[in-house]
Amino acid sequence: MALYEGIALIQEKQAVVLDLGTDYTKFGFTGEAAPRCIVRSQFWCARERRLRRVHDYRSPDELYDNLVQMLHLLYFRHVLVNPKERKVVVVESLLTPTLFRETLAKVLFTHYEVSGVIWADRPRLSALTLGAAAALVVALGAREAEVAPVLHAALLLPALQAQPLGARAVHAELARLLDEHHGAPLALSDEELEDIKVKTCFVIPRARALQWQSGSPPAAARDVACGRVLVPGRVRELAAEALFARDAELGSLGDAVLQCLARCPRDARRPLAESIVLTGGGAALPGLRARLAAELRALVAEEPYASRLHVRTFKFHTAPAQPNSVAWLGGALLGAGEAGAARAQAREQYAREPRLRDWVCLLDNTPPAHPQRLAADM
């Protein structure tokens, strides 16, 4: 036996990293630069004879079955490994429902009998890939846009902002504009809308958006045929405006970033404003970074931000991965280090007490020898 083969036998096998998103799932191994597979969060349901989404469930039992089927697809079709032999790094959103977390833990520990699970949130994992002391993570997912500040690997939870400005908002605006142009409902599926968005749509500059709003619209981009649908230039330009449309509650993407900064400590606002990173599948829209920077510079000079925020410079990081895989890459880095292995929850521990550590629970964040912890355990 060669020397390196003997070393490989005594070393612990690589953990797997699971980022189970609403629309897409990223799955792969720690220590690697990209996921082994990026697939839709759906599986073939033999009972109903159709593709079924993991997040479409009506009861805890139905969610349990969905997760069992989805993880079986990932383990035994895409990466071909034994679940019992490897730990799992779960990349989760800050807004993940408790039922989903607990059911996923039950599936991993009891059904697949994994040896340990590391639970980590997306904002801190995204900041981990930058190696910066401060990072303002703007994550554009399928349903929500989350803005979370991370300072020295600590999440500033009171400043967290979330708005329903994910990919679904762009899809809804795209469908409305197409129906309006063609004069009849086209009844396009989510897959067709996503295909049209990815192939034809882009984010226009702020000056051009103001021209569209002024009543004297500029010359639109050229029309493009995508599948069975003709996408006019006006629709291509205005589909992403749903992210920047302001209402009475100041619910645009730029407002969410500035409101997050306003809730941060004063001495942290400037470092965070100069360390913004865009993540999530929605961040891949062409022109989004430049448009968001222009929106921030314009909005911060107006009320209610001009008198509260004395920040005028906004800088953006270029992440070392594609926007939809930044959080996954952070999970791969965390799982490959010794600090990540120390945070893993073992299967034996879960068997004794089937309870998950919660990042908002003071009981889980209190040192074992603290008087309040001792009083709570009594």
C-alpha positions, 0 to 999 in steps of 0.5 A: 500500500502506498503511503498516501493511500494509508493517510487517506484511510485514517483521515476523516472523509470530506463533509458535504455542503447542502444549500437547500434553496427555494428554487435551486439546491447546491450540493457538494464537498467541503474544500472545493471551489464550486458545488458538484451539482446545482439542481432545482429543489424538486423531485419526481413523485411516483405517487402523483406522477409529477415533479414536486417542489420540496417547499410545497407541503401541507403537513410536517409528514409531507415535508418529511417525505419531500426532504427524504426524496430530495436528499436521496436524489442528491446523495445517490444520483449526483454525488454517489456517497454514503450519508453515514460516512460524512458530516453535513454543513447546512447553509440556511437562511435567517428566515428559515421556518422552525418546522423546516429546520427541525424536520431537516434535522430529523431526516438527516439524523434519523433517516440517513444517520449522518454522523454530525451536522453543522448549521450555519447562516448565509450572511456569515458564510458569505462574509467568510469568503471575503476575509473582511472584518465588515460586510453588508450582505445583500442576498436576493433569493427566490422570495425575499431580499435579505440585507444583513450586516456582519461585523467581525464574524458577528451578525448584527441581528437588530439591523436585519432587513427583509423585503419580498423583492426576490426573483418571484417579484421580477417574474410577477412584473415580467408576466404582467408586462408581457400580458399587457403587451400581448393583450391577453394572459399568456399563462406562462410557467415559472420555468418559462418566465425564468428562461425569459428573464435570464436570456433577455432581461437586464437592469437599466441605469437610474437615469434611463429609468427616470426617463421611463417614469417621466412620460417621455420614454426613450427608444426601447431596446430591440425586441427578442424572441424567446421560445414561443414568446416575443419579448419587446424591448420595453419589457426587457428593460422594465421587468427588473424595476420591481426591485427599485419601485418605491412606495409609501413604506419605502420598500425598495431594495435601496431603501432596505440597504439604507434602513439596515445601515441606519440600524447599525452602530454609528462607527460601523456604518461607513465600513459596512457601506464600503463593503457590500456584497451581492449574493443569490441567484437574483444578483446575477442580473446584468447591471444590478450592481451599478444600478444599486450603487446609483440608487444608494447615492441618490437616496442617501441624499434625501430624507429620511436618510440625509439627516440620519446617515452621514455616509456618501460612499458605497463600494461593492466586493467582487465575490470569489464565486458566482453570486448564487454560490457565494454562501455555499462556498462559505459553507465549504470553507467552514466545513474544511476547517477545525472550527467548523468541525468543533461546531458540529452537532453529533448524532448521539447528542441529537439522540439524547436531546432532539433539539437544535441550537438556535442562533437567536436563543440566549440559552444557546449563546450563553457560556456553560459556566455562566450563572444564567445558564446554570439557573436555566438548567436547574 
